[in-house]
């Protein structure tokens, strides 16, 4: 069959022609309205030209070699955790992320850090068979590094033949806890000594991890996370050099871990940027840059309790973004993690998410798939430049430890966190299934243990403000909890009556908007239209009412309908839309709140519960 050039039947496309079509579609709106900004104030354009003269960013993986599929292990019962591990390794995982108490990734459950527990945990696990192990521990469990090392030797294994990433991260622990066992100048030599001892025993490492999760989980920006890990890595490099380890060797003993978020392009750019930034540090040290090991964990702050199966999509996007960005190892949080300890099904989905990306999507077969993409290259460069500036600020403050002690890192992260929380409250940053398109009849999710402990609090002896962890969905989840309590008490959920005026074409769009808004807080929307609207309101049992229609219909019916609903017992009347010049008249008629894109949804819903 002869080849056909289908594209030849169409005129050549160029940017000018594209912009002409855009201008037509915008109908007078400014082209800049298509731009967006990241939380680092990086302008994100709607269209980028292909980047030219770029080279792929080298990773630690050989060409065509997949990343390590890591499975998180945090079940406190070591015997049960051992069964989980064997199931994971027999069904797709080839690496284990062992989470012990106090780690920056301790989300409420952790393994016990005792010799007996470790022996039971690793029973029947052939560490010499190429299984990658990441140790994640904090100050309360730091002894686990020695325990694991002793376990390897007790098994008669050569330390150099075990792929073990020891997770020494004292600066990350300081940031999360707000304290340290001793000042950094005294702590650094001790950490360097512990690492030096493991090196002498024959372990290849890496040993010290510059972990960005404390900043990310506290609501920080991509550049802030990058600056934090870069400053920590430099601090560990200095500590190792001061401990008598040559820079050429010391830089091989350090690795990075970043949070992978549902913002696909920024996550990919962030993972690419950290390699460029570290290469610049190596060059400043007079070293020829080498690929650094880069691990990823899907982000805790994006996880939701409501509509938890939506976390499967978020986790897939994040894992894809990290893999495209060049991660050497990826851990996907099970979709039910915010509810407690995930069951076997949730763990299987976490594994299979990566298996599909490797075996079916073949993401790993292309070196740096994003290379040459105008958008990703531009974001990578912008993030690198911004992060380098922030890194220099930390260095001028005396390094991470001093910057934490003075609160400069926490203040900057808090600014971004406040902006982020405001955008979530206004639903500018959407959480599908929570702040948008909720399902009040969703099924409960199965977990092994459903009562997660409260998030870790700063020790009473805290010396500075810790980077407090958050999940962005929590404020909406608290409202949904109030709805559940109301349901348990009254046998039905709190309700709002959507008074739909005019024809379906008049009210459908705004009725859908209002339904999503109210049900995000657990207030069930009951729709009524046509004749006898007041009777329908009374029959609904709702205490709140919301007018839904077009501006044209509002002009003739909003005031009279609002008065009738109030007379019928409505405690508050809302209107879906902007009042414009009618504001004063409509408020006088009893319409107290106007619902529109960007309104403070959390404040409106909280006030609604006060009325209920």
N, C-alpha and C positions, 0 to 999 in steps of 0.2 A: 504494500500500500504506500503510495507516494505521500511524503510528508507535506503537511499544509501549514502555512504560516498564518495562523488566525490573527495574530497581532498586527500583521500587515494591512488588514482591512480597516484598521482604526488609525486616526491621526496620531502622530507622536505627542506624548504628554510632556509638559514642562511645568515648572513651578508657577510661571505667570498664568497659565491656563487654569491651574488648580486654584490659585488665589482668586481668579475671576469668579469661579464657581462658588468659592467660599463666600466672597463678598455678596453674591446674589442670595445665598442661603441665609446670611446673617441679617439681611434686610435693614441695613443701615447701622447695625451694631459694629463696634470697633473690633478689628482683627485681634487686638491684644486680649479680648475677652476669651479667646481660645487658649491663651497661655495659662499655666498654673505655676505655683511656687511650692517648693518643698519647705520643710521646717527649718532648713538651713538658708532659706531665702534664695535658693537656686531657681532660676527661671526655667521652666520646662516648656519647650516650644511644641506646637501641634505637629510640626513637620521638620525633619532634618534631612539634609543631603547625605549621601554616602560618605563616610570618612575615608580619606585617602592616605596612603603612605603610613599605614599602621602595621604593627607586628603583633601576633598573638602573645598574650601574657603567659609565661611558662608556669605550669603547676608542678606539684610533686608527683603527679601521676604520669606513668608512661603513656605514650600515644595509644589510644584505644583501650586503656585499662580503666575499668569503672571505679568510682569512689567506693569507700567502705560503707556498707549499709549497717549503721550502728543501731542497736536497740537499747533503749533506756531501761535500766534495772534499778528499782527503788523500793521494792517490796520488803518491808521490815522483817518478815519471816524468811531466814536464809534458806531453809529447806524448800519452801514454796518457790522462792526466787530461783533456786537451782533448777526446778522443773520448768520454770518460765524460760530460763536460759537455754536449756536443752531443746525446748520446743522452738525457740527463736532461731537457734543455729541450724536446726534440722529443716527449717522452712524459710530460708532466704537471707537471714542476717549473717554477716561474717565479722561482726564487731559488737562489743559490749560497752555501754557507758554505765559504769558502776557508780551510783550516786550515794554518797555517805553524808551523814549529818553535817550541816553547816556550810555545805557547798553553795556557791552562788546560784546553782540550779536546783537547790533543795526546795521543792514546791509543796512541802508539807509531809512528805514521806521519804524515808531514807534507810539505807542498809546499816545494820550495826557494825561498828568498826572494832571487832574483837577477833582474836586468832581463831576461836572456835567457829564464829560466824563465817569468816572468810574460808576456812577449810570446808565447811558445809556448803557454802555458796558455790565454790569452784570444784566440787566433787564431780569427777567424771568429765571435766572440761579439759581438753587437750590444748593447752596454751601454745604448745610448740607447733601446732598445725596451721599456723597463719591466722589465728583469730586475733583481731585487733582489740585491745582493751584500753579504755580511757578511765583513769581514776579521777573521780570528782569528789573532793573532800574540802572541809573547812577546818578552822581551828579546833572544834570539838572532836574531830576525827582524823587529825593530821598523822596519828600513829599508824594509819592504815598503809602508808607508803612503805614503812619498814615491815609491816606484817605481810604485805603482798610479796615483797622482795624475799623474805624468809620462806614464804610458801613456795616460790619458784625454786629456790635452792633445795628445799626439803623434798621436792618432787624429782630432784636430780636433773633439772633442766638447765641448759646453758642460758644465762641471762641475755646474751647477745642474740639468741635464737627466739626470743619472745618479743612480740610486737606490743610493747607496753608504753603508753603515754601517761606519765605521772603528772598529776594536775596541781603542782605547786602554784598557788596564786594568792599570796598574802595580801597584795594590794587590792585585788578584787574583793577579798573577804573584808578588808578594812572599809572599803566603800559601802558594802552592803550592811555591815554591822555597826559602823560608826565608832569603832574602837580597834585597838591592836594590842597584843600581849605585851609589846614593848615598842619604843620608838624605832622607826625604820632604820636609822643608822646602826642600831644594835641587832635588829631582826634580820637585815639583809645578809650579814656574814653567816648567820646560823642557817638560813635557807640555802645559801651557796654551799655551805659545808655539807648539808644533807644531800644536795644534788651531786656534789663532788664525790661523796662516798658511794652513791649509786653508780656513778660512772666508773669508779675503781672496781666495783663488783662486776662490771662487764655489761651493764644495761646500756642500750643504745639511746634510749629516750625517744622523743624529747621529754623534758621534765617540767619546765616552767611554762605555764600557759597565760598568755595575755588575753583575758576573757572580756568581751564587750557586753555580756548579758546584764551586768548590774546597771549600766547606763541605759541600755535598751528597755529593760523591764521597768525602769523608773520613768519612762516616757521620753527619754532623750532622743536627739536627732541622729541621723546617720553619721554626720561629720563629728558629732560629739562622741559617738561610740568609737569611731576610728581614731580620734585623737587620744581617747582614754587608753585603748589597747596599745597604741604606738608608744605613749609615754610609759606605760607599764613594762612593755618589752624592753625599752631602753634602760629602765631602772634595773630589770633583771640582768640585762647584758652587762651593765656596770658592776652589779654585785658579783656576777660570775668572774668577771675579769679581775676584780679586787680579790677574789678568792683564789687566784692563781691559775685560772683557766684562760688560755689564749683566746682572743676574739674569734679567730678562725674556727675554733672548736665551740666556743660559748654560743655563737649564733645558731649552731645546729641543735642546741639543747632547749631552744625556745620555740613554741608554736602559738598559733592564734586560734581563738574561737569567737565567732560572731553569731548574732541572732539573725535568722532568716525570716523575713516578714512577708506579708501578703502583697506588699507593694513590689511587684515583680521586677520592674526595671531599676528602681532605686536599690533593691537588694542585690541584684546582679552587679550593678555599678559599684556598690560598696565592697563586695567581695573582690572585685578586680582592683579596686583602689588600694586595699590594704597591702596587696603585693607590691604595687608601685611605691607606696610609702615606705615599706620596709626595705625595698631595694635602695631607696635614696639614703636611708640610714646606713645600710651596709657600705655604700659608696663613700659616705662621710667618714666611715671607719677605715677606709682604705682597702675594703674587701670587694672582690668580684661578686656581685649579687648571685645568690642561689635561690631556687624555689623554696619557700618556707611552707611548712605543713599548715594547712588551714582547715579547721573543723567548723561545722555548722550545727546549730540546733534550731528547730522551728520556734518561733517567738511565743513566749508565755503571754505577753500582753494582748495578743490578738485572740486568745482562746476564750470561748464563751460557754456558759452553762446552758443557756437557752438555745434551742435548735442546735444541739451539740454536733449533729451530723454535718452541719455547715463547716465545722472545723476540718473535715476531711478535705474539702475544697481548698480551704486556707492553707492547710498543711501541704497539699500537692503543689500549689502555686509557690509556696516558700521553698520547698525542696527543689523544685525545678529551677527557681531563680538562683539558689545556692550552687546547684550543679553546673548551670550555665556559667556562673561566675567563677568556677574553678575550685570548688570545695573538694578537699581530699577525703573527707568523711562527713556524713550527714546523719543526724538523729532527728527523727520525726516524732513529735509528741503525739501520743494516742489521742483520738478525738474526744474522749471522755475525761481527759486528765484534770479538767477543772472541777469535776464532780468527785474525784477521789482516785483510788487505785484502779487502773483500767483492767478489764477482763481480757480473756484470750482473744475474743473477736476484735476488740479495739487494737490490741497489740498486732494482730495479723494485718489489719488494715494499714497500720503504720509501716510494717515491713513491706507490704505489697505496693504501697505508694511508690517506694523507691525501686522495687523490682520491675514495675511497669515502666518507669522512666529509663531504666537500664536495658531491660530485655526487649521492650516493645518500641519505646521512643528512641533508643540508642543515642541518648544525649551524650554519653561519654566518648563516642567515637570521633568527635570533632574537637580538636584542640582550640579552646577559647571560642566557642560558637558566636559570641557577641562581637568579636573583633571586626572592625570595619563598619559596624552599625553606627550611623551618625548620632542617633539618640544615646546609645549606651556609651560610646566614646566620649561624647560631650558631658554626660553625667559623671562618668568616671573621672574625667579631668577636673570638673568643677568640685566634686567631692574631695578629690585629692588636695586641691588647692585650699579649700576651706578647712579641711581637717589638719593640714600642715600648719595653718595659721593658729588654730586652736591648740595644737600640740606645742607650738612655740610658746604660747601663753602659759601652758602648764609647766614647761621647762623654765620659763622666767620666774615662775612662782616657787621654783625649787624642786620640781618633780611632783609626781602624783601624791605622795604622802603629805607633803606640805600643802599642796593645793586642796586636799581633802580637809586637812586640819584648819585651814582658813575659811573653808566653805565655798571657795570660788567655783569648783566643779559643780557642787550641789546647787548653787544659785543659778548657774547657767542652764543646768538640766531642768530645774524647777520652772524656769521661764517657758521652756518648750513644752513641758508637761502641762502647765496651765493652759497654754494655747491649744494643745491637743485635746484636753478635757473639755474645753469650751466648744471646740469643733464637733466633738462627739455629742455633747449636750444639745447642740443645734442641728445635729444630724448632717453636718457638712462632711464629716468623716463617717461613712455609713458602716454599720455592723449588720450585715444581712442576717435575718432571723432574730435579731435582738432589737436594734433601733429601727430597722426597716423590715417590712414583710414578716412580722412575727406570726407564730402559730400558737394560739392559746390552747389548742387541743393536742399539743405535741406529746408523744409517748415518752415515758421515763426511760432513762438510759441505764444500762446495767453496769455496775462497777463491783469490784471485790470488796471495797470498803468505801462507804459513801460519805462519811463525815470527815472531811479534811480538817486538820488542825488549822488554827488561825495563822496568818502569815507571820514570819519571824519578827519579833520586836527587837529594837536596839537594846543591848545590855544596859543595866542600870548604871554601869560605869562608863557609858558612852562618852567619848571625848569630843565628838562632833556629830553633826546631822548625818544620818545614814541615807543612802539612796533607796528610798522606800519603793518596793515593788508594787505594781498595779496590773489589773486587767481592765482594759478600756470598757468592757461591757458591764462592770460591776454596778454602776449607778442605776442602769436600767434593770438589772437583775434584782436589785433591792425593791424596786417598784413592783416587779412581777411577784416577788415574795409576799408583798402586801396584798396583792390580788389573790394569791393562793390562800393566805390567812383569811381573807374575806370570804372566799369560796367555802372554806372549811366551816366557818361560823354561820353563814347565811344560806349555804346550799346553791349559791349562784355567784357569778362574778359581778363586780361593780360594772355598771353599764352607762353608756352614753347613747342618746337617741340622735341619729343623723336625720334631720328634717330636710329631705330632698325636695327642692322646689322646682317646678317646671317639668320639662321633658328629660328623659334619660340623657340625651345629648347635652343638656344644660348642667346636670349635676354629677354625672358619673366620675369625671376626673377628680373633682374636689372631694367627692364622697370617698373615693379610693384613698386619696391623700389623708383625709381625716381618720379613716379606719386604721390605716397603718400607724398614724401618729398615736392615737389613743391606745391601740392594742399593744404598742411597744411598752406601755406602762401597765399592761394587764387589764385595761378597762375595755370591756367588750362593746363593740359598736353594733347597734341594732338599727337597721335602715328602715325608713318609712317615707312614703311619697304618696301623691295624689290627694284625694278628698279625705276629710276626717283626720287631718294630721294631728290635731290635738288629742283626739281619742286614741290614736295609735301611740302617741307619746305616753299617755296614762297607762295603756295596756302593757307597754314595754317594761314597766317597772324601773325605768332609768331615772336618775336624779339630775342628770346633765343632758343638755341638748346642744346640737351643733347644726347651724344652717349650712347647707351645701347646694350651690347652684352657680350660675353665671353672673357676671356683673350686671348684665341687663335685667335679669330676673330679680336680683337683689334690689335694684333701684325701685321696683314696684312692690315687693313683698317682704323684704327683710324686716322692716320696722314692725309691721302688723303681726307677722308671725312670731317675732321675738316676744312681743307683749303678750300674745296669746299663750305661748309656752310658759312664760313666767307666771302668768295667772293660773295656769294648770299645775303649777308646783315645781317647775324647774328651778334648781338652786343656782344654776349658772348657764348662760347661753353663750355659745361660741359662734364664730362665723369663719368658714374656710375661705380665705382670700384677704386681700388688702382693702382697707376701708376707703383710702383716697380722700376725696373731699367730703365723703359721707361720715367721716369718723365721729364728729360731734353729734350728729343726729342719731346715728346708730347706737352710740354709747348712751344717749338719753333714753333710747328705747329699751335699754337693758342688755345690750350686747357688750359683754365685758372683756372678751378676749378674741383676738384675730389670729388665725392660724395661717402661716405662710412659710414658704421655703426659707430656712435659716432662722426661724424663731427658736427661742430657748425652750426646746421640747421638755427637757427635764424639769425646768421650773414650772411650766404649764401643768405637767402631769402631777407634780408634787402638790401644787395648789388645788388640783382637782380632787386629790385624796383628802385634802383638808375639808372640802365641801362635802364629800361623801361621808 
